[in-house]
Amino acid sequence: MEALKKNKTLLILFAVVLFIFIGYFTFFNGGGTTTTPNENNSTQVVGQNVLNLLHKISVVSIDTTIFSSPIWTNLRDISSPLPTNTPGKSDLFGALGQSGTASSVSRSR
């Protein structure tokens, strides 16, 4: 225990260096051996996945009897119409306090 107290900074320094060493090799080496996938094989796998999903979507059918049920027919639209006049400035890039009408700017030389 006494040796641990004496060499505390050395032990911390060793742990930090070890952590940096492991992090460096994990980051730059990918954590081990890496294999590059065959590009043709990977596109075939992705293509097959897309075809499987397309087949699953084309098989989906909707039960149309739900649209004749009383629950569906009793649904009511409770939305409110949007106002015809939109609030805000007509010229978004104009200065504040000016009207939205176009005005000519004259420069004196």
QUIZI-V553479 format. One record per residue. N is the residue number from 1. PHI is phi in whole degrees, 0 to 359 (* if undefined). OMEGA is omega in degrees with one decimal (none if undefined). NEAR is the number of other C-alpha atoms within 12 Angstrom. Layout:
# QUIZI-V553479
n = {N,N}
phi = {PHI,PHI}
omega = {OMEGA,OMEGA}
near = {NEAR,NEAR}
This chain:
# QUIZI-V553479
n = {1,2,3,4,5,6,7,8,9,10,11,12,13,14,15,16,17,18,19,20,21,22,23,24,25,26,27,28,29,30,31,32,33,34,35,36,37,38,39,40,41,42,43,44,45,46,47,48,49,50,51,52,53,54,55,56,57,58,59,60,61,62,63,64,65,66,67,68,69,70,71,72,73,74,75,76,77,78,79,80,81,82,83,84,85,86,87,88,89,90,91,92,93,94,95,96,97,98,99,100,101,102,103,104,105,106,107,108,109}
phi = {*,293,292,294,293,289,255,297,292,295,293,295,298,297,294,294,297,296,296,296,298,294,296,298,289,291,287,274,257,77,81,151,282,245,243,271,290,291,298,295,293,292,290,293,293,295,298,293,296,296,296,296,295,297,295,295,290,289,276,296,231,253,283,280,291,295,285,258,284,298,297,289,288,273,293,237,276,249,284,253,290,285,292,283,268,263,286,126,280,281,246,294,262,284,288,290,91,262,287,278,282,286,227,271,254,254,248,260,250}
omega = {179.5,179.0,178.5,178.7,-179.0,-174.6,-176.9,-179.4,177.8,179.1,178.2,178.3,178.0,-179.8,179.3,178.5,178.2,179.1,178.3,179.4,179.6,178.9,179.3,-178.1,176.5,-177.3,-174.3,178.1,179.1,177.2,179.4,-179.0,178.0,177.1,176.6,-178.6,176.1,-173.8,-179.9,-179.7,-178.5,177.9,176.9,179.5,179.1,178.6,178.9,177.4,178.7,178.6,178.2,178.3,178.0,178.1,179.6,179.9,-177.7,-179.2,-177.2,176.1,-178.2,177.2,-174.5,178.8,178.6,-178.1,177.4,-179.4,-179.7,179.0,-179.1,-176.9,178.9,177.0,-179.8,177.9,-179.2,-179.2,177.9,-177.4,177.6,179.1,-178.3,178.2,-179.3,-179.6,177.4,-178.9,176.6,176.9,-175.0,-176.8,178.9,179.9,178.0,177.3,177.9,178.2,-177.5,-178.3,178.9,177.8,179.0,-179.8,179.1,178.6,177.4,-179.5,none}
near = {7,7,10,11,11,11,13,14,13,14,15,15,13,14,14,14,14,14,15,15,15,17,15,15,15,15,13,14,14,13,13,12,10,10,10,9,11,10,11,11,12,13,13,14,15,14,14,14,14,14,14,14,14,13,12,12,12,11,10,10,9,10,9,9,12,11,13,12,12,11,11,13,12,10,11,9,9,6,6,6,8,8,7,6,9,8,10,12,16,16,16,15,14,15,14,12,11,14,15,15,14,13,11,6,6,6,5,4,3}
